[in-house]
């Protein structure tokens, strides 16, 4: 949940969602930067994830992940 790009920005192609071929700049919240490897993320077994129901707004996503305090 992070990127090695400048300021943590990555570029995502959304052609299959909106037909646009240009890349969109996306940045994960800085709180997610605690995960540097897939292994660290895989080991979480007590996180709680909640998000909105599917809808047509592809430019907004409302979700929340509550992590256990002992994430290293």
N, CA, C, O and CB atoms as a CASP TS submission, in Angstrom:
PFRMAT TS
TARGET T0000
AUTHOR 0000-0000-0000
METHOD Language model
MODEL 1
PARENT N/A
ATOM      1  N   UNK     1       0.824  -1.192   0.000  1.00  0.00           N
ATOM      2  CA  UNK     1       0.000   0.000   0.000  1.00  0.00           C
ATOM      3  C   UNK     1       0.865   1.251   0.000  1.00  0.00           C
ATOM      4  O   UNK     1       0.571   2.235   0.679  1.00  0.00           O
ATOM      5  CB  UNK     1      -0.936   0.001   1.201  1.00  0.00           C
ATOM      6  N   UNK     2       1.918   1.188  -0.765  1.00  0.00           N
ATOM      7  CA  UNK     2       2.772   2.357  -0.906  1.00  0.00           C
ATOM      8  C   UNK     2       3.410   2.304  -2.279  1.00  0.00           C
ATOM      9  O   UNK     2       3.263   1.323  -3.007  1.00  0.00           O
ATOM     10  CB  UNK     2       3.852   2.418   0.216  1.00  0.00           C
ATOM     11  N   UNK     3       4.109   3.354  -2.623  1.00  0.00           N
ATOM     12  CA  UNK     3       4.766   3.428  -3.914  1.00  0.00           C
ATOM     13  C   UNK     3       6.169   3.971  -3.730  1.00  0.00           C
ATOM     14  O   UNK     3       6.417   4.801  -2.855  1.00  0.00           O
ATOM     15  CB  UNK     3       3.963   4.302  -4.895  1.00  0.00           C
ATOM     16  N   UNK     4       7.078   3.498  -4.557  1.00  0.00           N
ATOM     17  CA  UNK     4       8.448   4.027  -4.506  1.00  0.00           C
ATOM     18  C   UNK     4       8.579   5.288  -5.343  1.00  0.00           C
ATOM     19  O   UNK     4       9.666   5.859  -5.428  1.00  0.00           O
ATOM     20  CB  UNK     4       9.450   2.973  -4.992  1.00  0.00           C
ATOM     21  N   UNK     5       7.498   5.732  -5.959  1.00  0.00           N
ATOM     22  CA  UNK     5       7.518   6.949  -6.764  1.00  0.00           C
ATOM     23  C   UNK     5       7.698   8.188  -5.903  1.00  0.00           C
ATOM     24  O   UNK     5       7.609   8.130  -4.676  1.00  0.00           O
ATOM     25  CB  UNK     5       6.240   7.065  -7.575  1.00  0.00           C
ATOM     26  N   UNK     6       7.951   9.303  -6.563  1.00  0.00           N
ATOM     27  CA  UNK     6       8.128  10.576  -5.858  1.00  0.00           C
ATOM     28  C   UNK     6       6.888  10.868  -5.015  1.00  0.00           C
ATOM     29  O   UNK     6       5.766  10.847  -5.522  1.00  0.00           O
ATOM     30  CB  UNK     6       8.395  11.737  -6.863  1.00  0.00           C
ATOM     31  N   UNK     7       7.096  11.139  -3.731  1.00  0.00           N
ATOM     32  CA  UNK     7       6.027  11.440  -2.764  1.00  0.00           C
ATOM     33  C   UNK     7       4.983  10.332  -2.669  1.00  0.00           C
ATOM     34  O   UNK     7       3.843  10.595  -2.285  1.00  0.00           O
ATOM     35  CB  UNK     7       5.344  12.739  -3.141  1.00  0.00           C
ATOM     36  N   UNK     8       5.350   9.101  -3.012  1.00  0.00           N
ATOM     37  CA  UNK     8       4.434   7.972  -2.874  1.00  0.00           C
ATOM     38  C   UNK     8       3.351   7.893  -3.922  1.00  0.00           C
ATOM     39  O   UNK     8       2.363   7.183  -3.728  1.00  0.00           O
ATOM     40  CB  UNK     8       3.805   8.021  -1.558  1.00  0.00           C
ATOM     41  N   UNK     9       3.504   8.601  -5.030  1.00  0.00           N
ATOM     42  CA  UNK     9       2.486   8.616  -6.082  1.00  0.00           C
ATOM     43  C   UNK     9       2.715   7.458  -7.046  1.00  0.00           C
ATOM     44  O   UNK     9       3.853   7.144  -7.395  1.00  0.00           O
ATOM     45  CB  UNK     9       2.502   9.963  -6.844  1.00  0.00           C
ATOM     46  N   UNK    10       1.622   6.824  -7.473  1.00  0.00           N
ATOM     47  CA  UNK    10       1.687   5.826  -8.536  1.00  0.00           C
ATOM     48  C   UNK    10       0.667   6.223  -9.601  1.00  0.00           C
ATOM     49  O   UNK    10      -0.199   7.065  -9.361  1.00  0.00           O
ATOM     50  CB  UNK    10       1.409   4.371  -7.984  1.00  0.00           C
ATOM     51  N   UNK    11       0.775   5.618 -10.763  1.00  0.00           N
ATOM     52  CA  UNK    11      -0.111   5.963 -11.885  1.00  0.00           C
ATOM     53  C   UNK    11      -0.903   4.733 -12.289  1.00  0.00           C
ATOM     54  O   UNK    11      -0.344   3.657 -12.500  1.00  0.00           O
ATOM     55  CB  UNK    11       0.699   6.514 -13.097  1.00  0.00           C
ATOM     56  N   UNK    12      -2.227   4.911 -12.395  1.00  0.00           N
ATOM     57  CA  UNK    12      -3.140   3.793 -12.622  1.00  0.00           C
ATOM     58  C   UNK    12      -3.887   4.007 -13.938  1.00  0.00           C
ATOM     59  O   UNK    12      -4.370   5.103 -14.222  1.00  0.00           O
ATOM     60  CB  UNK    12      -4.140   3.644 -11.439  1.00  0.00           C
ATOM     61  N   UNK    13      -3.973   2.945 -14.729  1.00  0.00           N
ATOM     62  CA  UNK    13      -4.762   2.996 -15.957  1.00  0.00           C
ATOM     63  C   UNK    13      -6.198   2.597 -15.635  1.00  0.00           C
ATOM     64  O   UNK    13      -6.432   1.548 -15.034  1.00  0.00           O
ATOM     65  CB  UNK    13      -4.158   2.065 -17.054  1.00  0.00           C
ATOM     66  N   UNK    14      -7.161   3.427 -16.031  1.00  0.00           N
ATOM     67  CA  UNK    14      -8.572   3.163 -15.730  1.00  0.00           C
ATOM     68  C   UNK    14      -9.386   2.891 -16.989  1.00  0.00           C
ATOM     69  O   UNK    14     -10.609   3.028 -16.979  1.00  0.00           O
ATOM     70  CB  UNK    14      -9.175   4.339 -14.977  1.00  0.00           C
ATOM     71  N   UNK    15      -8.719   2.509 -18.065  1.00  0.00           N
ATOM     72  CA  UNK    15      -9.391   2.312 -19.354  1.00  0.00           C
ATOM     73  C   UNK    15     -10.586   1.372 -19.243  1.00  0.00           C
ATOM     74  O   UNK    15     -11.623   1.621 -19.858  1.00  0.00           O
ATOM     75  CB  UNK    15      -8.407   1.767 -20.376  1.00  0.00           C
ATOM     76  N   UNK    16     -10.459   0.301 -18.473  1.00  0.00           N
ATOM     77  CA  UNK    16     -11.559  -0.656 -18.349  1.00  0.00           C
ATOM     78  C   UNK    16     -12.730  -0.107 -17.544  1.00  0.00           C
ATOM     79  O   UNK    16     -13.840  -0.629 -17.643  1.00  0.00           O
ATOM     80  CB  UNK    16     -11.063  -1.929 -17.709  1.00  0.00           C
ATOM     81  N   UNK    17     -12.504   0.936 -16.751  1.00  0.00           N
ATOM     82  CA  UNK    17     -13.577   1.534 -15.948  1.00  0.00           C
ATOM     83  C   UNK    17     -14.276   2.683 -16.654  1.00  0.00           C
ATOM     84  O   UNK    17     -15.505   2.758 -16.676  1.00  0.00           O
ATOM     85  CB  UNK    17     -13.025   2.021 -14.635  1.00  0.00           C
ATOM     86  N   UNK    18     -13.469   3.591 -17.239  1.00  0.00           N
ATOM     87  CA  UNK    18     -14.051   4.811 -17.797  1.00  0.00           C
ATOM     88  C   UNK    18     -13.714   5.050 -19.263  1.00  0.00           C
ATOM     89  O   UNK    18     -14.124   6.068 -19.821  1.00  0.00           O
ATOM     90  CB  UNK    18     -13.600   5.981 -17.001  1.00  0.00           C
ATOM     91  N   UNK    19     -12.979   4.142 -19.903  1.00  0.00           N
ATOM     92  CA  UNK    19     -12.640   4.295 -21.313  1.00  0.00           C
ATOM     93  C   UNK    19     -11.482   5.247 -21.579  1.00  0.00           C
ATOM     94  O   UNK    19     -11.031   5.363 -22.719  1.00  0.00           O
ATOM     95  CB  UNK    19     -13.832   4.765 -22.054  1.00  0.00           C
ATOM     96  N   UNK    20     -10.995   5.929 -20.550  1.00  0.00           N
ATOM     97  CA  UNK    20      -9.896   6.879 -20.723  1.00  0.00           C
ATOM     98  C   UNK    20      -8.570   6.122 -20.709  1.00  0.00           C
ATOM     99  O   UNK    20      -8.367   5.228 -19.887  1.00  0.00           O
ATOM    100  CB  UNK    20      -9.921   7.972 -19.610  1.00  0.00           C
ATOM    101  N   UNK    21      -7.672   6.485 -21.619  1.00  0.00           N
ATOM    102  CA  UNK    21      -6.394   5.787 -21.720  1.00  0.00           C
ATOM    103  C   UNK    21      -5.267   6.508 -20.987  1.00  0.00           C
ATOM    104  O   UNK    21      -4.182   5.950 -20.819  1.00  0.00           O
ATOM    105  CB  UNK    21      -6.022   5.614 -23.170  1.00  0.00           C
ATOM    106  N   UNK    22      -5.512   7.738 -20.551  1.00  0.00           N
ATOM    107  CA  UNK    22      -4.450   8.437 -19.817  1.00  0.00           C
ATOM    108  C   UNK    22      -4.353   7.906 -18.389  1.00  0.00           C
ATOM    109  O   UNK    22      -5.347   7.473 -17.806  1.00  0.00           O
ATOM    110  CB  UNK    22      -4.707   9.963 -19.803  1.00  0.00           C
ATOM    111  N   UNK    23      -3.144   7.946 -17.838  1.00  0.00           N
ATOM    112  CA  UNK    23      -2.915   7.428 -16.493  1.00  0.00           C
ATOM    113  C   UNK    23      -3.385   8.423 -15.438  1.00  0.00           C
ATOM    114  O   UNK    23      -3.250   9.634 -15.611  1.00  0.00           O
ATOM    115  CB  UNK    23      -1.433   7.105 -16.291  1.00  0.00           C
ATOM    116  N   UNK    24      -3.936   7.902 -14.347  1.00  0.00           N
ATOM    117  CA  UNK    24      -4.399   8.736 -13.225  1.00  0.00           C
ATOM    118  C   UNK    24      -3.397   8.623 -12.084  1.00  0.00           C
ATOM    119  O   UNK    24      -2.977   7.522 -11.727  1.00  0.00           O
ATOM    120  CB  UNK    24      -5.832   8.309 -12.748  1.00  0.00           C
ATOM    121  N   UNK    25      -3.014   9.759 -11.512  1.00  0.00           N
ATOM    122  CA  UNK    25      -2.110   9.765 -10.364  1.00  0.00           C
ATOM    123  C   UNK    25      -2.898   9.391  -9.115  1.00  0.00           C
ATOM    124  O   UNK    25      -3.949   9.975  -8.851  1.00  0.00           O
ATOM    125  CB  UNK    25      -1.423  11.155 -10.192  1.00  0.00           C
ATOM    126  N   UNK    26      -2.410   8.440  -8.357  1.00  0.00           N
ATOM    127  CA  UNK    26      -3.040   7.994  -7.111  1.00  0.00           C
ATOM    128  C   UNK    26      -1.991   7.926  -6.024  1.00  0.00           C
ATOM    129  O   UNK    26      -0.826   7.629  -6.290  1.00  0.00           O
ATOM    130  CB  UNK    26      -3.732   6.616  -7.289  1.00  0.00           C
ATOM    131  N   UNK    27      -2.405   8.201  -4.803  1.00  0.00           N
ATOM    132  CA  UNK    27      -1.485   8.173  -3.665  1.00  0.00           C
ATOM    133  C   UNK    27      -2.194   7.520  -2.487  1.00  0.00           C
ATOM    134  O   UNK    27      -3.290   7.929  -2.104  1.00  0.00           O
ATOM    135  CB  UNK    27      -0.992   9.613  -3.294  1.00  0.00           C
ATOM    136  N   UNK    28      -1.563   6.510  -1.921  1.00  0.00           N
ATOM    137  CA  UNK    28      -2.129   5.837  -0.748  1.00  0.00           C
ATOM    138  C   UNK    28      -1.985   6.747   0.466  1.00  0.00           C
ATOM    139  O   UNK    28      -1.031   7.522   0.538  1.00  0.00           O
ATOM    140  CB  UNK    28      -1.431   4.464  -0.495  1.00  0.00           C
ATOM    141  N   UNK    29      -2.899   6.671   1.410  1.00  0.00           N
ATOM    142  CA  UNK    29      -2.765   7.460   2.641  1.00  0.00           C
ATOM    143  C   UNK    29      -1.449   7.143   3.336  1.00  0.00           C
ATOM    144  O   UNK    29      -1.004   5.996   3.326  1.00  0.00           O
ATOM    145  CB  UNK    29      -3.946   7.190   3.594  1.00  0.00           C
ATOM    146  N   UNK    30      -0.827   8.145   3.937  1.00  0.00           N
ATOM    147  CA  UNK    30       0.479   7.938   4.573  1.00  0.00           C
ATOM    148  C   UNK    30       0.416   6.912   5.698  1.00  0.00           C
ATOM    149  O   UNK    30       1.432   6.298   6.024  1.00  0.00           O
ATOM    150  CB  UNK    30       1.011   9.254   5.115  1.00  0.00           C
ATOM    151  N   UNK    31      -0.744   6.715   6.292  1.00  0.00           N
ATOM    152  CA  UNK    31      -0.890   5.711   7.353  1.00  0.00           C
ATOM    153  C   UNK    31      -0.657   4.295   6.819  1.00  0.00           C
ATOM    154  O   UNK    31      -0.306   3.398   7.586  1.00  0.00           O
ATOM    155  CB  UNK    31      -2.286   5.807   7.987  1.00  0.00           C
ATOM    156  N   UNK    32      -0.845   4.090   5.533  1.00  0.00           N
ATOM    157  CA  UNK    32      -0.660   2.773   4.939  1.00  0.00           C
ATOM    158  C   UNK    32       0.807   2.481   4.632  1.00  0.00           C
ATOM    159  O   UNK    32       1.145   1.359   4.255  1.00  0.00           O
ATOM    160  CB  UNK    32      -1.483   2.657   3.673  1.00  0.00           C
ATOM    161  N   UNK    33       1.672   3.462   4.786  1.00  0.00           N
ATOM    162  CA  UNK    33       3.083   3.265   4.445  1.00  0.00           C
ATOM    163  C   UNK    33       3.798   2.335   5.437  1.00  0.00           C
ATOM    164  O   UNK    33       4.972   2.021   5.240  1.00  0.00           O
ATOM    165  CB  UNK    33       3.797   4.614   4.398  1.00  0.00           C
ATOM    166  N   UNK    34       3.120   1.896   6.485  1.00  0.00           N
ATOM    167  CA  UNK    34       3.732   0.938   7.411  1.00  0.00           C
ATOM    168  C   UNK    34       3.949  -0.410   6.732  1.00  0.00           C
ATOM    169  O   UNK    34       4.731  -1.230   7.211  1.00  0.00           O
ATOM    170  CB  UNK    34       2.856   0.764   8.665  1.00  0.00           C
ATOM    171  N   UNK    35       3.258  -0.639   5.618  1.00  0.00           N
ATOM    172  CA  UNK    35       3.395  -1.896   4.880  1.00  0.00           C
ATOM    173  C   UNK    35       4.389  -1.706   3.750  1.00  0.00           C
ATOM    174  O   UNK    35       4.063  -1.095   2.732  1.00  0.00           O
ATOM    175  CB  UNK    35       2.027  -2.375   4.331  1.00  0.00           C
ATOM    176  N   UNK    36       5.588  -2.220   3.916  1.00  0.00           N
ATOM    177  CA  UNK    36       6.623  -2.093   2.895  1.00  0.00           C
ATOM    178  C   UNK    36       6.706  -3.326   2.004  1.00  0.00           C
ATOM    179  O   UNK    36       7.221  -3.251   0.889  1.00  0.00           O
ATOM    180  CB  UNK    36       7.967  -1.842   3.546  1.00  0.00           C
ATOM    181  N   UNK    37       6.201  -4.463   2.489  1.00  0.00           N
ATOM    182  CA  UNK    37       6.232  -5.701   1.717  1.00  0.00           C
ATOM    183  C   UNK    37       4.873  -6.382   1.779  1.00  0.00           C
ATOM    184  O   UNK    37       4.078  -6.124   2.683  1.00  0.00           O
ATOM    185  CB  UNK    37       7.335  -6.646   2.239  1.00  0.00           C
ATOM    186  N   UNK    38       4.615  -7.244   0.820  1.00  0.00           N
ATOM    187  CA  UNK    38       3.365  -8.010   0.817  1.00  0.00           C
ATOM    188  C   UNK    38       3.295  -8.928   2.031  1.00  0.00           C
ATOM    189  O   UNK    38       2.207  -9.199   2.540  1.00  0.00           O
ATOM    190  CB  UNK    38       3.236  -8.834  -0.479  1.00  0.00           C
ATOM    191  N   UNK    39       4.441  -9.407   2.499  1.00  0.00           N
ATOM    192  CA  UNK    39       4.475 -10.285   3.674  1.00  0.00           C
ATOM    193  C   UNK    39       3.901  -9.588   4.907  1.00  0.00           C
ATOM    194  O   UNK    39       3.143 -10.194   5.665  1.00  0.00           O
ATOM    195  CB  UNK    39       5.914 -10.743   3.954  1.00  0.00           C
ATOM    196  N   UNK    40       4.257  -8.322   5.112  1.00  0.00           N
ATOM    197  CA  UNK    40       3.750  -7.582   6.272  1.00  0.00           C
ATOM    198  C   UNK    40       2.231  -7.461   6.213  1.00  0.00           C
ATOM    199  O   UNK    40       1.557  -7.611   7.232  1.00  0.00           O
ATOM    200  CB  UNK    40       4.391  -6.181   6.343  1.00  0.00           C
ATOM    201  N   UNK    41       1.701  -7.197   5.053  1.00  0.00           N
ATOM    202  CA  UNK    41       0.262  -7.031   4.897  1.00  0.00           C
ATOM    203  C   UNK    41      -0.458  -8.365   5.067  1.00  0.00           C
ATOM    204  O   UNK    41      -1.548  -8.413   5.637  1.00  0.00           O
ATOM    205  CB  UNK    41      -0.062  -6.424   3.527  1.00  0.00           C
ATOM    206  N   UNK    42       0.135  -9.431   4.583  1.00  0.00           N
ATOM    207  CA  UNK    42      -0.472 -10.766   4.650  1.00  0.00           C
ATOM    208  C   UNK    42      -0.649 -11.236   6.091  1.00  0.00           C
ATOM    209  O   UNK    42      -1.587 -11.974   6.390  1.00  0.00           O
ATOM    210  CB  UNK    42       0.381 -11.774   3.880  1.00  0.00           C
ATOM    211  N   UNK    43       0.238 -10.819   6.976  1.00  0.00           N
ATOM    212  CA  UNK    43       0.209 -11.299   8.354  1.00  0.00           C
ATOM    213  C   UNK    43      -0.865 -10.648   9.227  1.00  0.00           C
ATOM    214  O   UNK    43      -1.040 -11.053  10.376  1.00  0.00           O
ATOM    215  CB  UNK    43       1.540 -11.075   8.975  1.00  0.00           C
ATOM    216  N   UNK    44      -1.560  -9.688   8.732  1.00  0.00           N
ATOM    217  CA  UNK    44      -2.620  -9.052   9.530  1.00  0.00           C
ATOM    218  C   UNK    44      -3.842  -9.968   9.534  1.00  0.00           C
ATOM    219  O   UNK    44      -4.397 -10.282   8.481  1.00  0.00           O
ATOM    220  CB  UNK    44      -2.988  -7.629   8.962  1.00  0.00           C
ATOM    221  N   UNK    45      -4.246 -10.384  10.707  1.00  0.00           N
ATOM    222  CA  UNK    45      -5.414 -11.257  10.779  1.00  0.00           C
ATOM    223  C   UNK    45      -6.528 -10.677  11.641  1.00  0.00           C
ATOM    224  O   UNK    45      -7.560 -11.320  11.837  1.00  0.00           O
ATOM    225  CB  UNK    45      -5.012 -12.607  11.314  1.00  0.00           C
ATOM    226  N   UNK    46      -6.328  -9.469  12.157  1.00  0.00           N
ATOM    227  CA  UNK    46      -7.378  -8.891  12.988  1.00  0.00           C
ATOM    228  C   UNK    46      -7.764  -7.483  12.534  1.00  0.00           C
ATOM    229  O   UNK    46      -8.320  -6.710  13.315  1.00  0.00           O
ATOM    230  CB  UNK    46      -6.931  -8.860  14.438  1.00  0.00           C
ATOM    231  N   UNK    47      -7.470  -7.146  11.275  1.00  0.00           N
ATOM    232  CA  UNK    47      -7.895  -5.848  10.745  1.00  0.00           C
ATOM    233  C   UNK    47      -9.388  -5.892  10.457  1.00  0.00           C
ATOM    234  O   UNK    47      -9.934  -6.948  10.137  1.00  0.00           O
ATOM    235  CB  UNK    47      -7.097  -5.478   9.460  1.00  0.00           C
ATOM    236  N   UNK    48     -10.045  -4.746  10.570  1.00  0.00           N
ATOM    237  CA  UNK    48     -11.464  -4.626  10.247  1.00  0.00           C
ATOM    238  C   UNK    48     -11.575  -3.660   9.078  1.00  0.00           C
ATOM    239  O   UNK    48     -11.115  -2.521   9.159  1.00  0.00           O
ATOM    240  CB  UNK    48     -12.311  -4.135  11.487  1.00  0.00           C
ATOM    241  N   UNK    49     -12.191  -4.121   7.985  1.00  0.00           N
ATOM    242  CA  UNK    49     -12.334  -3.293   6.787  1.00  0.00           C
ATOM    243  C   UNK    49     -13.810  -3.050   6.544  1.00  0.00           C
ATOM    244  O   UNK    49     -14.611  -3.985   6.557  1.00  0.00           O
ATOM    245  CB  UNK    49     -11.670  -3.963   5.546  1.00  0.00           C
ATOM    246  N   UNK    50     -14.170  -1.790   6.321  1.00  0.00           N
ATOM    247  CA  UNK    50     -15.546  -1.452   5.962  1.00  0.00           C
ATOM    248  C   UNK    50     -15.500  -0.488   4.783  1.00  0.00           C
ATOM    249  O   UNK    50     -14.603   0.350   4.689  1.00  0.00           O
ATOM    250  CB  UNK    50     -16.321  -0.824   7.178  1.00  0.00           C
ATOM    251  N   UNK    51     -16.469  -0.614   3.888  1.00  0.00           N
ATOM    252  CA  UNK    51     -16.514   0.293   2.738  1.00  0.00           C
ATOM    253  C   UNK    51     -17.947   0.445   2.254  1.00  0.00           C
ATOM    254  O   UNK    51     -18.846  -0.312   2.622  1.00  0.00           O
ATOM    255  CB  UNK    51     -15.611  -0.221   1.594  1.00  0.00           C
ATOM    256  N   UNK    52     -18.117   1.451   1.418  1.00  0.00           N
ATOM    257  CA  UNK    52     -19.445   1.736   0.886  1.00  0.00           C
ATOM    258  C   UNK    52     -19.892   0.632  -0.072  1.00  0.00           C
ATOM    259  O   UNK    52     -19.072  -0.150  -0.552  1.00  0.00           O
ATOM    260  CB  UNK    52     -19.456   3.098   0.174  1.00  0.00           C
ATOM    261  N   UNK    53     -21.170   0.574  -0.342  1.00  0.00           N
ATOM    262  CA  UNK    53     -21.710  -0.375  -1.300  1.00  0.00           C
ATOM    263  C   UNK    53     -21.291   0.029  -2.714  1.00  0.00           C
ATOM    264  O   UNK    53     -20.977   1.197  -2.943  1.00  0.00           O
ATOM    265  CB  UNK    53     -23.252  -0.455  -1.184  1.00  0.00           C
ATOM    266  N   UNK    54     -21.280  -0.900  -3.661  1.00  0.00           N
ATOM    267  CA  UNK    54     -20.939  -0.558  -5.042  1.00  0.00           C
ATOM    268  C   UNK    54     -21.846   0.545  -5.573  1.00  0.00           C
ATOM    269  O   UNK    54     -23.044   0.568  -5.290  1.00  0.00           O
ATOM    270  CB  UNK    54     -21.036  -1.796  -5.939  1.00  0.00           C
ATOM    271  N   UNK    55     -21.261   1.459  -6.347  1.00  0.00           N
ATOM    272  CA  UNK    55     -22.035   2.543  -6.946  1.00  0.00           C
ATOM    273  C   UNK    55     -21.361   2.976  -8.237  1.00  0.00           C
ATOM    274  O   UNK    55     -20.306   2.447  -8.587  1.00  0.00           O
ATOM    275  CB  UNK    55     -22.174   3.741  -5.967  1.00  0.00           C
ATOM    276  N   UNK    56     -21.953   3.936  -8.958  1.00  0.00           N
ATOM    277  CA  UNK    56     -21.431   4.359 -10.262  1.00  0.00           C
ATOM    278  C   UNK    56     -20.343   5.418 -10.174  1.00  0.00           C
ATOM    279  O   UNK    56     -19.772   5.776 -11.204  1.00  0.00           O
ATOM    280  CB  UNK    56     -22.549   4.881 -11.104  1.00  0.00           C
ATOM    281  N   UNK    57     -20.035   5.927  -9.005  1.00  0.00           N
ATOM    282  CA  UNK    57     -19.020   6.976  -8.863  1.00  0.00           C
ATOM    283  C   UNK    57     -17.631   6.344  -8.838  1.00  0.00           C
ATOM    284  O   UNK    57     -17.168   5.892  -7.791  1.00  0.00           O
ATOM    285  CB  UNK    57     -19.262   7.815  -7.573  1.00  0.00           C
ATOM    286  N   UNK    58     -16.968   6.314  -9.999  1.00  0.00           N
ATOM    287  CA  UNK    58     -15.649   5.671 -10.075  1.00  0.00           C
ATOM    288  C   UNK    58     -14.525   6.601  -9.616  1.00  0.00           C
ATOM    289  O   UNK    58     -13.373   6.175  -9.545  1.00  0.00           O
ATOM    290  CB  UNK    58     -15.376   5.206 -11.503  1.00  0.00           C
ATOM    291  N   UNK    59     -14.831   7.842  -9.308  1.00  0.00           N
ATOM    292  CA  UNK    59     -13.795   8.798  -8.911  1.00  0.00           C
ATOM    293  C   UNK    59     -13.699   8.982  -7.400  1.00  0.00           C
ATOM    294  O   UNK    59     -12.882   9.769  -6.923  1.00  0.00           O
ATOM    295  CB  UNK    59     -14.057  10.131  -9.559  1.00  0.00           C
ATOM    296  N   UNK    60     -14.526   8.264  -6.647  1.00  0.00           N
ATOM    297  CA  UNK    60     -14.525   8.405  -5.195  1.00  0.00           C
ATOM    298  C   UNK    60     -14.710   7.027  -4.570  1.00  0.00           C
ATOM    299  O   UNK    60     -15.479   6.200  -5.060  1.00  0.00           O
ATOM    300  CB  UNK    60     -15.641   9.387  -4.722  1.00  0.00           C
ATOM    301  N   UNK    61     -13.993   6.806  -3.488  1.00  0.00           N
ATOM    302  CA  UNK    61     -14.169   5.559  -2.749  1.00  0.00           C
ATOM    303  C   UNK    61     -14.125   5.890  -1.270  1.00  0.00           C
ATOM    304  O   UNK    61     -13.205   6.562  -0.804  1.00  0.00           O
ATOM    305  CB  UNK    61     -13.077   4.502  -3.126  1.00  0.00           C
ATOM    306  N   UNK    62     -15.113   5.420  -0.539  1.00  0.00           N
ATOM    307  CA  UNK    62     -15.175   5.673   0.891  1.00  0.00           C
ATOM    308  C   UNK    62     -14.998   4.342   1.612  1.00  0.00           C
ATOM    309  O   UNK    62     -15.882   3.487   1.582  1.00  0.00           O
ATOM    310  CB  UNK    62     -16.522   6.362   1.291  1.00  0.00           C
ATOM    311  N   UNK    63     -13.857   4.177   2.255  1.00  0.00           N
ATOM    312  CA  UNK    63     -13.586   2.948   2.969  1.00  0.00           C
ATOM    313  C   UNK    63     -12.693   3.223   4.171  1.00  0.00           C
ATOM    314  O   UNK    63     -12.092   4.290   4.292  1.00  0.00           O
ATOM    315  CB  UNK    63     -12.939   1.920   2.043  1.00  0.00           C
ATOM    316  N   UNK    64     -12.621   2.234   5.055  1.00  0.00           N
ATOM    317  CA  UNK    64     -11.844   2.396   6.276  1.00  0.00           C
ATOM    318  C   UNK    64     -11.263   1.046   6.669  1.00  0.00           C
ATOM    319  O   UNK    64     -11.929   0.017   6.561  1.00  0.00           O
ATOM    320  CB  UNK    64     -12.716   2.983   7.423  1.00  0.00           C
ATOM    321  N   UNK    65     -10.004   1.058   7.130  1.00  0.00           N
ATOM    322  CA  UNK    65      -9.385  -0.154   7.640  1.00  0.00           C
ATOM    323  C   UNK    65      -8.835   0.146   9.010  1.00  0.00           C
ATOM    324  O   UNK    65      -7.989   1.026   9.167  1.00  0.00           O
ATOM    325  CB  UNK    65      -8.274  -0.673   6.693  1.00  0.00           C
ATOM    326  N   UNK    66      -9.308  -0.580  10.004  1.00  0.00           N
ATOM    327  CA  UNK    66      -8.829  -0.425  11.358  1.00  0.00           C
ATOM    328  C   UNK    66      -7.819  -1.528  11.635  1.00  0.00           C
ATOM    329  O   UNK    66      -8.130  -2.713  11.520  1.00  0.00           O
ATOM    330  CB  UNK    66      -9.999  -0.460  12.376  1.00  0.00           C
ATOM    331  N   UNK    67      -6.607  -1.125  12.002  1.00  0.00           N
ATOM    332  CA  UNK    67      -5.517  -2.079  12.198  1.00  0.00           C
ATOM    333  C   UNK    67      -5.275  -2.339  13.671  1.00  0.00           C
ATOM    334  O   UNK    67      -5.562  -1.483  14.508  1.00  0.00           O
ATOM    335  CB  UNK    67      -4.239  -1.573  11.543  1.00  0.00           C
ATOM    336  N   UNK    68      -4.750  -3.511  13.997  1.00  0.00           N
ATOM    337  CA  UNK    68      -4.351  -3.765  15.379  1.00  0.00           C
ATOM    338  C   UNK    68      -3.178  -2.844  15.730  1.00  0.00           C
ATOM    339  O   UNK    68      -2.426  -2.436  14.844  1.00  0.00           O
ATOM    340  CB  UNK    68      -3.965  -5.269  15.586  1.00  0.00           C
ATOM    341  N   UNK    69      -3.023  -2.525  16.979  1.00  0.00           N
ATOM    342  CA  UNK    69      -2.009  -1.571  17.420  1.00  0.00           C
ATOM    343  C   UNK    69      -0.595  -2.098  17.236  1.00  0.00           C
ATOM    344  O   UNK    69       0.325  -1.298  17.064  1.00  0.00           O
ATOM    345  CB  UNK    69      -2.230  -1.215  18.867  1.00  0.00           C
ATOM    346  N   UNK    70      -0.385  -3.389  17.263  1.00  0.00           N
ATOM    347  CA  UNK    70       0.980  -3.933  17.257  1.00  0.00           C
ATOM    348  C   UNK    70       1.544  -4.190  15.857  1.00  0.00           C
ATOM    349  O   UNK    70       2.373  -5.087  15.702  1.00  0.00           O
ATOM    350  CB  UNK    70       1.008  -5.215  18.035  1.00  0.00           C
ATOM    351  N   UNK    71       1.132  -3.450  14.847  1.00  0.00           N
ATOM    352  CA  UNK    71       1.682  -3.587  13.488  1.00  0.00           C
ATOM    353  C   UNK    71       3.100  -3.041  13.490  1.00  0.00           C
ATOM    354  O   UNK    71       3.332  -1.932  13.972  1.00  0.00           O
ATOM    355  CB  UNK    71       0.794  -2.836  12.425  1.00  0.00           C
ATOM    356  N   UNK    72       4.058  -3.806  12.956  1.00  0.00           N
ATOM    357  CA  UNK    72       5.442  -3.327  12.908  1.00  0.00           C
ATOM    358  C   UNK    72       5.958  -3.275  11.504  1.00  0.00           C
ATOM    359  O   UNK    72       7.107  -2.894  11.283  1.00  0.00           O
ATOM    360  CB  UNK    72       6.340  -4.202  13.742  1.00  0.00           C
TER
END
